[in-house]
Amino acid sequence: MKNQNIVYKFLVLYLILTLITFFNPVAAQTTISLQQADSLFAEQKFTEAYKLYEQILAEGKASPAMLLRMAYVDESLQRVPQALYHLNLYYQQTADREVLNKIEELAASEKLRGYEYSDEEYLRNLLYQNRQSIALGLMVISGLVFLALVYVKFRLRQRPMGLGFLLLVALGGLAYFVSIPLTKKQAIVMEDFVPLMSGPSAGSSLVQMIGRGHRLEVLNKQDVWYKVQWGEQVLFVKETAVERI
């Protein structure tokens, strides 16, 4: 009986910590700066609002509505790369399929490459957007199955083979879900005349020069260089020339 009580207490603590981790009330609070920025935007003081939005984005607290407002200001000032950057961040947060039309329209207007989308990519981004809820659901299921397993084994004195298998499946599914990359690592070129090199050094041969606005798939990072996919080629670009999304 003592061992059972310890197990039950451990399980309750596990579930409480899970809920705290995934639903942190501090992270959900609206900052005063965001409220100020929204007020400035409503008053059409776009420059002042944009500066506050940039600070909030740097803190990692951007809301979808804020990103749309930033993209609106960027487009009105004909800053297409910045508009695409903020629209891509908005899409990552919302998986809003309608915004893809806007992204493709802006990219096509500037003849930019790297903005092709597929149904598979949309599904992966949808899973990414709901990753916390899915992971939490799998953790709760694992906890409940574990509780049932303990009950059957210690209270009913039976061998819960089926529950043990179900627990392994739930934990395996959780481990797989949190380990797989749900979204591609990408970056948008933010400068003109950016060199794509054959290797991760300034001494490597120049393959091509590209302009701002193109989107690259980032494969990995080597020192201050990103290894990127450009069409059928794998090349390298300086990290300071692009903005990761």
C-alpha positions in Angstrom: 0.0 0.0 0.0 2.8 2.4 0.8 4.4 1.8 -2.6 1.1 2.5 -4.3 0.7 5.8 -2.5 4.2 6.8 -3.6 3.3 5.9 -7.2 0.0 7.9 -7.1 1.7 11.0 -5.6 4.4 10.8 -8.2 1.8 10.6 -11.0 -0.2 13.5 -9.6 3.1 15.6 -9.4 3.9 14.5 -13.0 0.6 15.7 -14.3 0.7 19.0 -12.4 4.2 19.8 -13.7 3.1 18.9 -17.2 0.2 21.4 -17.0 2.5 24.1 -15.6 5.0 23.5 -18.4 2.6 23.8 -21.2 0.3 26.5 -19.9 2.6 29.0 -18.3 0.4 32.0 -17.3 3.3 34.4 -17.5 4.0 33.6 -21.1 0.3 34.2 -22.0 0.2 37.7 -20.5 -0.1 40.7 -22.9 2.8 43.1 -22.3 2.3 46.7 -21.6 4.6 47.5 -24.6 2.3 45.5 -26.9 -0.8 47.4 -25.7 1.1 50.7 -26.3 2.1 49.6 -29.7 -1.4 48.6 -30.7 -2.7 52.0 -29.5 -0.1 53.8 -31.6 -1.0 51.7 -34.6 -4.7 52.5 -34.1 -3.8 56.1 -34.1 -1.9 55.6 -37.4 1.4 56.3 -35.7 2.9 53.5 -37.6 6.6 54.4 -37.2 6.4 54.6 -33.4 4.3 51.4 -33.3 6.7 49.5 -35.5 9.7 50.3 -33.3 7.8 48.9 -30.3 6.8 45.8 -32.3 10.4 45.2 -33.2 11.4 45.2 -29.5 8.6 42.8 -28.7 9.6 40.5 -31.6 13.2 40.5 -30.3 11.9 39.3 -27.0 10.1 36.4 -28.7 6.6 37.6 -27.7 5.1 38.4 -31.0 1.4 37.9 -31.5 -0.1 36.9 -34.9 -2.0 40.3 -35.1 1.2 42.1 -34.4 3.0 40.3 -37.2 0.3 41.2 -39.6 0.5 44.8 -38.7 4.3 44.8 -39.2 3.8 43.2 -42.6 1.3 45.9 -43.5 3.7 48.7 -42.6 6.5 46.9 -44.5 4.5 46.5 -47.6 3.3 50.1 -47.5 6.9 51.2 -47.4 7.8 48.7 -50.2 10.0 46.6 -47.9 9.1 43.3 -49.5 11.7 41.1 -47.8 10.7 42.4 -44.4 7.0 41.9 -45.2 7.7 38.3 -46.3 9.6 37.7 -43.2 6.8 38.8 -40.9 4.2 37.0 -43.0 6.2 33.8 -42.7 6.4 34.2 -38.9 2.6 34.8 -38.9 2.1 31.6 -40.9 4.3 29.6 -38.6 2.1 30.7 -35.6 -1.3 30.3 -37.3 -1.0 27.8 -40.2 -3.4 30.2 -41.9 -3.6 28.9 -45.5 -5.0 32.2 -46.8 -1.8 34.1 -45.9 0.1 31.7 -48.3 -1.6 33.4 -51.2 -0.3 36.8 -50.0 3.2 35.4 -49.6 3.2 33.9 -53.1 1.7 37.1 -54.5 4.4 39.3 -53.0 7.2 36.9 -54.0 5.9 36.6 -57.5 5.7 40.4 -57.8 9.5 40.6 -57.1 10.3 37.4 -59.0 11.7 35.8 -55.8 12.5 32.1 -55.4 12.0 29.7 -52.6 8.3 30.3 -51.8 6.7 27.1 -53.2 4.4 25.3 -50.8 3.0 21.8 -50.7 0.2 20.0 -48.8 2.8 18.1 -46.9 4.4 21.3 -45.7 1.0 22.7 -44.7 0.2 19.6 -42.7 3.6 19.7 -40.9 3.2 23.3 -40.1 -0.3 22.6 -38.7 1.2 20.0 -36.4 3.9 22.4 -35.4 1.4 25.0 -34.5 -0.5 22.5 -32.2 2.7 20.8 -31.0 2.2 21.7 -27.4 -1.4 20.5 -27.2 -0.5 17.3 -29.0 2.5 16.6 -26.7 0.4 17.4 -23.7 -2.3 15.0 -24.8 0.2 12.2 -25.3 1.7 12.9 -21.9 -1.7 12.8 -20.2 -2.6 9.6 -22.0 0.7 8.1 -20.9 0.0 9.1 -17.3 -3.5 7.7 -17.3 -2.3 4.4 -18.8 0.4 4.2 -16.2 -2.1 4.8 -13.4 -4.4 2.1 -14.8 -1.4 -0.2 -15.1 -0.4 0.3 -11.4 -4.0 -0.2 -10.3 -4.4 -3.5 -12.2 -1.0 -4.8 -11.0 -1.2 -3.9 -7.3 -4.9 -3.7 -6.6 -6.3 -6.4 -8.8 -3.1 -8.6 -8.7 -3.2 -9.2 -12.4 -0.6 -8.9 -15.1 -1.5 -5.8 -17.3 0.3 -6.9 -20.5 -2.1 -4.9 -22.7 -1.7 -1.8 -20.6 2.1 -2.2 -20.6 2.1 -2.4 -24.4 -0.2 0.6 -24.7 2.0 2.6 -22.4 5.0 1.8 -24.5 3.1 2.9 -27.6 2.1 6.2 -26.0 5.6 7.0 -24.7 7.1 5.9 -28.1 4.7 8.2 -29.9 5.5 11.1 -27.6 9.3 10.5 -28.1 8.9 10.4 -31.8 6.7 13.5 -32.0 9.0 15.7 -30.0 12.1 14.5 -31.9 11.0 14.9 -35.5 11.5 18.3 -37.2 8.0 19.5 -38.1 9.0 22.6 -40.0 11.8 23.3 -42.4 14.6 25.6 -41.2 14.5 28.6 -43.6 16.0 32.1 -43.9 15.2 35.1 -46.0 17.9 37.1 -47.7 17.9 40.7 -46.3 20.7 42.3 -48.4 21.5 43.0 -52.0 24.3 41.2 -53.8 24.7 38.3 -51.4 27.3 35.7 -52.5 26.4 32.0 -52.4 29.7 30.2 -51.9 30.8 26.6 -52.6 32.1 26.2 -49.1 31.9 27.8 -45.6 34.7 30.3 -46.0 35.5 33.6 -47.8 38.2 31.8 -49.7 35.7 29.4 -51.4 34.6 29.9 -54.9 31.7 32.2 -55.7 28.8 30.3 -57.2 26.1 32.9 -57.6 25.1 36.4 -56.4 21.5 36.8 -55.2 19.4 39.7 -54.1 17.2 40.4 -51.1 13.9 38.6 -50.6 14.8 35.1 -51.8 14.1 32.4 -49.3 16.6 29.6 -48.6 16.2 26.3 -46.9 18.8 26.0 -44.1 20.3 22.6 -43.8 22.7 23.4 -40.9 25.2 25.9 -39.6 29.0 25.9 -39.7 30.6 28.7 -37.7 29.2 32.0 -39.2 27.9 30.2 -42.4 24.6 28.6 -43.2 24.6 25.5 -45.4 21.5 26.1 -47.6 19.6 24.6 -50.4 19.3 26.8 -53.5 17.5 25.0 -56.2 19.4 21.8 -56.8 22.6 23.1 -55.3 23.9 23.0 -51.7 25.8 26.2 -51.0 26.8 28.5 -48.2 25.7 32.0 -47.2 27.0 34.3 -44.4 24.5 34.3 -41.5 24.6 38.1 -41.3 23.1 38.4 -44.8 19.9 36.5 -43.9 17.1 36.4 -41.3 16.1 33.1 -39.9 12.4 32.2 -39.8 
